[in-house]
Amino acid sequence: MEYKTIVVHVDESPQAAVRIDAAARLAIEHNAHLIGSALTNLPPRLLALSGLDPSLPPMQAPLTELRRLADSALDAFEQRASALGVLSVERRRLEEEIGLGMSLQARYCDLVVIGQHDAVHPLPGMRADFPEYLLLNSAKPVLVVPAAAQGPPSGLPLGQRIVVGWNGSAPASRAITSAIPLMQRARQVDIVVVDARAQGDVHGAMPGADLAAYLARHAIRVKVRDVDSHVDPGRALLAVAGETGADLIVMGAYGRSRFREVLLGGATRTLLRSSTLPLWMAH
Protein backbone atom coordinates (compact mmCIF):
# COMPACT_ATOMS: atom_id res chain seq x y z
CA MET A 1 0.00 0.00 0.00
CA GLU A 2 0.95 3.65 -0.34
CA TYR A 3 0.45 6.42 2.19
CA LYS A 4 -1.15 9.18 0.16
CA THR A 5 -3.42 10.69 2.81
CA ILE A 6 -2.15 11.16 6.36
CA VAL A 7 -4.20 12.70 9.19
CA VAL A 8 -2.47 14.05 12.29
CA HIS A 9 -4.29 15.08 15.45
CA VAL A 10 -3.23 18.57 16.52
CA ASP A 11 -3.98 20.55 19.68
CA GLU A 12 -2.47 23.24 21.89
CA SER A 13 -0.24 20.85 23.85
CA PRO A 14 3.57 21.14 23.62
CA GLN A 15 3.64 17.51 22.45
CA ALA A 16 1.79 18.37 19.23
CA ALA A 17 4.97 19.56 17.53
CA VAL A 18 6.59 16.11 17.89
CA ARG A 19 3.78 14.29 16.11
CA ILE A 20 3.44 17.01 13.46
CA ASP A 21 7.13 16.52 12.67
CA ALA A 22 6.68 12.73 12.41
CA ALA A 23 3.63 13.09 10.17
CA ALA A 24 5.33 15.73 8.01
CA ARG A 25 8.40 13.54 7.46
CA LEU A 26 6.21 10.67 6.31
CA ALA A 27 4.19 12.97 4.07
CA ILE A 28 7.35 14.27 2.42
CA GLU A 29 8.84 10.79 2.00
CA HIS A 30 5.67 9.40 0.42
CA ASN A 31 4.49 12.54 -1.40
CA ALA A 32 1.31 12.43 0.66
CA HIS A 33 -1.46 14.89 1.43
CA LEU A 34 -1.17 15.91 5.09
CA ILE A 35 -4.27 16.87 7.07
CA GLY A 36 -4.07 18.55 10.44
CA SER A 37 -7.23 17.89 12.44
CA ALA A 38 -8.21 19.87 15.55
CA LEU A 39 -11.40 19.03 17.42
CA THR A 40 -13.42 21.15 19.82
CA ASN A 41 -14.49 17.97 21.67
CA LEU A 42 -18.12 19.21 21.71
CA PRO A 43 -20.39 16.98 19.61
CA PRO A 44 -22.91 18.85 17.40
CA ARG A 45 -25.80 16.98 19.06
CA LEU A 46 -24.78 18.39 22.45
CA LEU A 47 -24.69 21.89 21.01
CA ALA A 48 -28.18 21.42 19.59
CA LEU A 49 -29.54 20.09 22.88
CA SER A 50 -28.08 22.99 24.84
CA GLY A 51 -30.20 25.38 22.82
CA LEU A 52 -33.37 23.38 23.36
CA ASP A 53 -33.11 22.31 26.98
CA PRO A 54 -32.92 25.19 29.50
CA SER A 55 -31.57 22.80 32.14
CA LEU A 56 -28.35 22.44 30.14
CA PRO A 57 -25.67 25.17 30.36
CA PRO A 58 -25.31 27.41 27.30
CA MET A 59 -22.51 26.25 25.00
CA GLN A 60 -21.76 29.38 23.00
CA ALA A 61 -19.15 30.86 25.36
CA PRO A 62 -17.00 27.71 25.78
CA LEU A 63 -17.48 26.88 22.10
CA THR A 64 -16.00 30.22 21.07
CA GLU A 65 -12.91 29.57 23.19
CA LEU A 66 -12.60 25.97 22.01
CA ARG A 67 -12.79 27.12 18.40
CA ARG A 68 -10.12 29.72 19.08
CA LEU A 69 -7.81 27.08 20.59
CA ALA A 70 -8.41 24.72 17.68
CA ASP A 71 -7.68 27.46 15.15
CA SER A 72 -4.50 28.39 17.00
CA ALA A 73 -3.34 24.76 16.94
CA LEU A 74 -4.09 24.57 13.22
CA ASP A 75 -2.14 27.77 12.56
CA ALA A 76 0.89 26.23 14.28
CA PHE A 77 0.41 22.98 12.33
CA GLU A 78 0.17 24.75 8.99
CA GLN A 79 3.26 26.85 9.64
CA ARG A 80 5.31 23.89 10.84
CA ALA A 81 4.28 21.53 8.03
CA SER A 82 4.97 24.15 5.36
CA ALA A 83 8.34 25.04 6.92
CA LEU A 84 9.36 21.38 6.86
CA GLY A 85 8.53 21.18 3.16
CA VAL A 86 5.18 19.38 2.96
CA LEU A 87 3.72 20.28 -0.45
CA SER A 88 0.06 19.37 0.14
CA VAL A 89 -1.36 20.61 3.46
CA GLU A 90 -4.96 20.84 4.68
CA ARG A 91 -6.41 22.07 7.98
CA ARG A 92 -9.65 20.82 9.53
CA ARG A 93 -11.53 22.06 12.57
CA LEU A 94 -14.25 19.66 13.67
CA GLU A 95 -16.89 20.11 16.32
CA GLU A 96 -16.95 16.55 17.54
CA GLU A 97 -15.77 14.36 20.39
CA ILE A 98 -12.09 13.61 19.81
CA GLY A 99 -12.24 9.81 19.65
CA LEU A 100 -15.25 9.64 17.36
CA GLY A 101 -14.12 12.55 15.19
CA MET A 102 -10.67 11.09 14.53
CA SER A 103 -12.09 7.60 13.95
CA LEU A 104 -14.48 8.92 11.31
CA GLN A 105 -11.70 10.74 9.50
CA ALA A 106 -9.53 7.62 9.56
CA ARG A 107 -11.88 5.94 7.10
CA TYR A 108 -10.70 8.29 4.39
CA CYS A 109 -6.95 8.17 4.95
CA ASP A 110 -4.06 5.71 4.89
CA LEU A 111 -2.55 6.55 8.27
CA VAL A 112 -3.54 8.37 11.47
CA VAL A 113 -0.87 10.03 13.63
CA ILE A 114 -1.66 10.75 17.28
CA GLY A 115 0.13 11.36 20.56
CA GLN A 116 0.59 9.12 23.56
CA HIS A 117 -1.79 9.78 26.45
CA ASP A 118 -0.21 12.16 28.94
CA ALA A 119 -1.34 11.01 32.39
CA VAL A 120 0.67 13.74 34.14
CA HIS A 121 -0.59 16.71 32.11
CA PRO A 122 -3.81 15.56 30.41
CA LEU A 123 -5.63 18.00 28.15
CA PRO A 124 -9.04 19.14 29.45
CA GLY A 125 -11.74 16.92 28.01
CA MET A 126 -9.29 14.44 26.49
CA ARG A 127 -10.47 10.89 27.06
CA ALA A 128 -7.85 8.80 28.85
CA ASP A 129 -8.34 5.90 26.44
CA PHE A 130 -8.06 7.99 23.26
CA PRO A 131 -5.26 5.89 21.64
CA GLU A 132 -7.05 2.64 22.49
CA TYR A 133 -10.41 3.96 21.24
CA LEU A 134 -8.91 5.07 17.95
CA LEU A 135 -7.08 1.78 17.42
CA LEU A 136 -10.26 -0.20 17.97
CA ASN A 137 -12.47 2.02 15.80
CA SER A 138 -10.36 3.45 12.98
CA ALA A 139 -9.79 0.32 10.81
CA LYS A 140 -6.52 1.94 9.67
CA PRO A 141 -2.94 1.86 10.94
CA VAL A 142 -2.21 4.33 13.73
CA LEU A 143 1.17 5.88 14.50
CA VAL A 144 1.37 6.71 18.20
CA VAL A 145 4.14 9.24 18.87
CA PRO A 146 5.31 9.65 22.49
CA ALA A 147 5.90 13.17 23.79
CA ALA A 148 9.63 12.46 24.18
CA ALA A 149 9.88 10.20 21.16
CA GLN A 150 13.29 8.73 20.39
CA GLY A 151 13.10 8.82 16.62
CA PRO A 152 15.73 8.65 13.87
CA PRO A 153 18.49 11.26 13.62
CA SER A 154 17.39 14.62 12.26
CA GLY A 155 16.78 14.57 8.53
CA LEU A 156 16.31 10.79 8.28
CA PRO A 157 12.86 9.24 7.68
CA LEU A 158 11.12 7.27 10.40
CA GLY A 159 11.83 3.55 10.48
CA GLN A 160 15.59 3.19 9.96
CA ARG A 161 15.65 0.28 12.41
CA ILE A 162 12.34 -1.44 13.00
CA VAL A 163 11.33 -4.01 15.58
CA VAL A 164 8.26 -6.07 14.61
CA GLY A 165 6.21 -7.80 17.29
CA TRP A 166 4.82 -11.06 15.93
CA ASN A 167 2.36 -13.33 17.76
CA GLY A 168 0.55 -14.87 14.80
CA SER A 169 -2.60 -12.77 15.36
CA ALA A 170 -4.74 -11.03 12.76
CA PRO A 171 -4.05 -7.55 14.22
CA ALA A 172 -0.29 -8.19 14.05
CA SER A 173 -0.63 -9.33 10.45
CA ARG A 174 -2.59 -6.18 9.54
CA ALA A 175 -0.04 -3.93 11.24
CA ILE A 176 2.87 -5.62 9.48
CA THR A 177 1.21 -5.53 6.06
CA SER A 178 0.43 -1.83 6.45
CA ALA A 179 4.08 -1.13 7.35
CA ILE A 180 5.62 -2.91 4.36
CA PRO A 181 6.60 0.34 2.56
CA LEU A 182 8.47 1.45 5.68
CA MET A 183 10.21 -1.89 6.10
CA GLN A 184 11.30 -1.90 2.46
CA ARG A 185 13.30 1.27 3.12
CA ALA A 186 14.58 0.29 6.56
CA ARG A 187 18.22 -0.48 7.25
CA GLN A 188 17.34 -3.24 9.70
CA VAL A 189 14.16 -5.17 10.53
CA ASP A 190 13.97 -7.54 13.51
CA ILE A 191 10.98 -9.86 13.91
CA VAL A 192 10.45 -10.59 17.59
CA VAL A 193 8.41 -13.68 18.47
CA VAL A 194 7.55 -13.54 22.16
CA ASP A 195 6.63 -16.69 24.12
CA ALA A 196 6.19 -18.82 21.00
CA ARG A 197 6.01 -22.06 22.94
CA ALA A 198 3.09 -20.76 24.98
CA GLN A 199 1.02 -20.03 21.87
CA GLY A 200 0.44 -23.57 20.67
CA ASP A 201 0.77 -24.33 16.95
CA VAL A 202 0.09 -20.84 15.65
CA HIS A 203 3.72 -20.36 14.53
CA GLY A 204 4.52 -23.78 13.03
CA ALA A 205 7.77 -25.63 13.57
CA MET A 206 9.96 -22.51 13.25
CA PRO A 207 8.36 -19.43 14.83
CA GLY A 208 8.69 -16.39 12.57
CA ALA A 209 9.97 -18.34 9.56
CA ASP A 210 6.75 -18.04 7.53
CA LEU A 211 6.57 -14.31 8.18
CA ALA A 212 10.22 -13.87 7.21
CA ALA A 213 9.61 -15.69 3.93
CA TYR A 214 6.53 -13.55 3.23
CA LEU A 215 8.46 -10.33 3.83
CA ALA A 216 11.42 -11.56 1.77
CA ARG A 217 9.13 -11.66 -1.27
CA HIS A 218 8.60 -7.94 -0.68
CA ALA A 219 12.37 -7.43 -0.75
CA ILE A 220 12.59 -7.04 3.04
CA ARG A 221 15.50 -8.75 4.77
CA VAL A 222 14.78 -9.60 8.40
CA LYS A 223 16.32 -11.22 11.43
CA VAL A 224 14.06 -13.42 13.58
CA ARG A 225 14.40 -13.38 17.36
CA ASP A 226 12.59 -15.86 19.60
CA VAL A 227 12.41 -14.49 23.15
CA ASP A 228 10.69 -15.35 26.41
CA SER A 229 8.86 -12.50 28.09
CA HIS A 230 8.87 -13.76 31.67
CA VAL A 231 5.25 -12.59 32.07
CA ASP A 232 5.24 -9.21 30.22
CA PRO A 233 5.48 -9.42 26.38
CA GLY A 234 5.48 -5.64 26.08
CA ARG A 235 8.56 -5.27 28.26
CA ALA A 236 10.31 -8.00 26.26
CA LEU A 237 9.57 -6.14 23.02
CA LEU A 238 10.89 -2.87 24.47
CA ALA A 239 14.05 -4.63 25.63
CA VAL A 240 14.80 -5.91 22.13
CA ALA A 241 14.07 -2.47 20.68
CA GLY A 242 16.63 -1.02 23.09
CA GLU A 243 19.24 -3.64 22.20
CA THR A 244 18.87 -3.10 18.46
CA GLY A 245 18.71 0.69 18.55
CA ALA A 246 15.26 0.68 16.97
CA ASP A 247 13.44 3.91 16.17
CA LEU A 248 10.04 2.28 15.49
CA ILE A 249 8.01 -0.65 16.81
CA VAL A 250 5.41 -2.32 14.58
CA MET A 251 2.80 -4.49 16.28
CA GLY A 252 -0.84 -5.48 16.40
CA ALA A 253 -3.12 -3.87 18.97
CA TYR A 254 -5.21 -6.11 21.22
CA GLY A 255 -4.34 -9.50 19.80
CA ARG A 256 -6.58 -10.87 22.53
CA SER A 257 -9.74 -9.18 23.75
CA ARG A 258 -9.43 -5.76 25.32
CA PHE A 259 -11.33 -7.09 28.34
CA ARG A 260 -8.65 -9.72 28.93
CA GLU A 261 -5.90 -7.10 28.59
CA VAL A 262 -7.60 -4.87 31.14
CA LEU A 263 -7.80 -7.79 33.56
CA LEU A 264 -4.49 -9.49 32.85
CA GLY A 265 -2.36 -6.83 31.25
CA GLY A 266 -0.83 -7.17 27.81
CA ALA A 267 1.65 -5.86 25.26
CA THR A 268 -0.75 -3.21 23.91
CA ARG A 269 -1.32 -1.54 27.25
CA THR A 270 2.37 -1.77 28.22
CA LEU A 271 3.60 -0.22 24.98
CA LEU A 272 0.99 2.55 24.86
CA ARG A 273 1.91 3.64 28.37
CA SER A 274 5.64 2.97 28.52
CA SER A 275 7.19 3.21 25.07
CA THR A 276 9.50 6.11 24.29
CA LEU A 277 9.59 4.91 20.67
CA PRO A 278 6.91 5.62 18.07
CA LEU A 279 4.45 2.73 17.71
CA TRP A 280 2.99 1.65 14.37
CA MET A 281 -0.15 -0.27 15.36
CA ALA A 282 -3.30 -1.77 13.86
CA HIS A 283 -6.19 -3.78 15.23
N, C-alpha and C positions, 0 to 999 in steps of 0.2 A: 504494500500500500504506500501511498504518498501522503505527506502532510501538507495539504494545500490550504486548509482553514484551521487556524489555531485561535482558541478563545482563552484569554487570561483574566482571572478575577482581580480587579483592582479596588483599592480602598485607601483610606487616609493613613493607614498604619505604616510605620517605618519599614516593615518587612515587604511591602508591596514592590519596592524597587528591585529586590532580589529576584522575585518571580517574573517581573517585567523583563529584566535582563535575560533570564533563562528562556522565556518565550520569544524574545526578540532574536536571540541567537539562532534558535531553531527556525524561526520564520525566514531569516536571512539565508541560512544553509539550504533550506528546502524551497526557497522562492514562494513562500506562503503568504496568504492574507492574514494579518494579525488583528484580532478584535479585542479591545479592552472593554470589559463589562463591569459596570458599577451598579449596585442595587441599593435601593432605599430601604429594603427589608420591610416595607409596608405593602401587603398584598392589595390589589385594587378592590377586592371584595370588602376588605376591612374599611377602606376609605369610603366606599359607597354606604356601608352600614352606619358609619359614624355620622353621616349626614341625615340618616333616616331615624335613627334611634337616639333620642335625647339623653338616654342614660349612659351613652358612650361619650368619652371625651372628644372634643373637636380635634381633627387631625391636621388642619391646614397649617398651624404654626410649626409643629415638628416636621411636617412634610417639606415645608419651605427650607428648613435647615438641613434636612436629610438630602434634599436635591442639591443644595449648595455644596455639601460635602462630597457628594457623588461627582458633581461637575468639577470640583477641584481635583479629585483623584484622577479623573479622566484627562484633565489638562496636563497633569504631571506625566501620566502614561503617554499621551500623544507626543509631548516634548521629548521624553526619554527614548521612545521607540524610533522617532524620526532622527534623533541625534545618533543613535546606534546604527542607522542605515537601513531600517525596514522600509521597503518601497511601497507596500500596500497596507495602510493603517485605517482602522475604523473604530469609532467610539460609540458605546451604547450605554444609556442610562435606563434602567428598568425599575419600575415600581412593583416589586415582587419580593417575596421571601427568598433569602439568599440560596438555600438549598434547592428549592423548586425552580427558581429562575435560572440558575446555572445548569441544572439538569435538563431543562427544556432546550436551552441553547446548545447543549452538547449533541443533540440529535442532528444538528446541521453543521458539525465540524468534525475534524479528524483527531483533534487532541484538545484536552482541557488542562490548563495550568492553574494550580491553586497553591495556597500556602498551608503550612502545617498549623494545626491548632495551637494557639498560644495560651496555655493555661495560666501563666503568670500575669499577662497583660491582655486579657480577652477584649475584643471589640464589643461595644454595647450592642446587644441584640444578636450577636453572632452565635449560632447554635454550636454547642460543644462538639457535636458529632458531624460537623459539616463535611470533612473529608470522607468519612464513612458513608454518609447519606449520598454524596455525589457518586462515589464508587458503585454503590448498589443501584443507583437510579439513572446513570448517564448512558450506559451501554456503549461507552467509548473509553479509550485509554485516558488515564488521568496522570499528569505529572505533578507530584506533591513536592514542593520546594521548601525545605526548612528555612527558618529565618537566618540562621548562620550556616547556610549551605556550603559544604566543601566541594566545590565544583572543579572543573578543569582549569588549568592556568589561563590567565586573561588572553583573549583572542582566539582560543581553541574552542571548537564546538563541544557540546555536551556529549558524554559517552565515549571518552577515549579508552577507558578501562571499565568494562561492565561486568558486574556479577549478576548472574541469573539464578533465581531461586526456582527449583524444579521439584514438584511433588506429584507429578502425573495428573493433576486436576485440570478440569476444563478452564477455570479462571487463569491458571498459570499458562496454559496453552494459548489462550487469547492474548494475554499480556505479551508473551514471547513473539507471537506472530505479528502483533502490532508494532513491535520494536525491531523488526528485521532490518528496515533501512538504517537504523542507528547502529546495529551490530555489524552491518556490512562495512561501515566506515570506521569501526572501532579498531584500536591497536591490539586490544586483548579482550577476550570474552571467556569468563569462567562459569561453567554450569555447576551449581552447587546442589547436590542431592542430599537432603537432610533426613536422617533416620529411615533410610530405604528399607531396612530389614523389618521395621515396624509397620510398613505399609502394605504387606502382603505381596501379591503378584503384580501390582500395578506397573512396576518398572521392568519386568522381565528378568532374564538371567544377569544382565549387566546394566545396573541402574545408570540412566543418562545416555547410554549408547545409542538408542533409537533417536533421541532428540539431537544428539551430536551429528548423526548421519543426515537427519532432516535439514539441519542448519548448514551442513557442508554443501548440500545441493543448492543453497543460496549463497555460496561462496563465503561462508562464515567459518573460520577456523576457531575451534573451541578447545578448552581443557576441561575435563570432567573431574569434579572433586566429590567424593562420598564422605560425608562427615556425620558424626553423632552429635545431637544437640544437648544431651544431658538435660532434658526437660523443656528447654526453651528454643525452638527452631529459629525464632527471630534473632536472638542473641548469637546463635551460631552463624547465621547469615551475615550479621554485622561484623563478626570476628574475621570471617574470610574476606569481606570487603576491606577491612583494615589491613590485612596481611598483603593483599594484592594491590593496594593503592587505588582502589576503584573510585570513580567519580559518579557512578550511577548504579542503582540496584533495580533490576527488572523482576517483577513477581506478580503472581495472582493475588487478588484480594478475597479473603473469606473462602478459602478452598473447602472449609467445612462451614456449617451454618453459623451465622452471626450469633445466634443464641448460645451455641456451644463455646464460641470464642469468648463471649461475655462471662460465661460461667468458668471456663477452664483456662482462659488465656489463649494466645495464639500468635503466629508470626505477624499477621496483619496489625493487630493492636500494638505489638511491641515496636514494629517498624514505624508506624504512624506517630508514635509518641516519643521514640528514642533516636531515630535516625538523624544524623547530621549530613547525610547524603541525600540528594534528590532521589525520589522513588517513582519509577514508571510502573503503574499498576493498572489492572483491569479485573473486572469481576465476571 
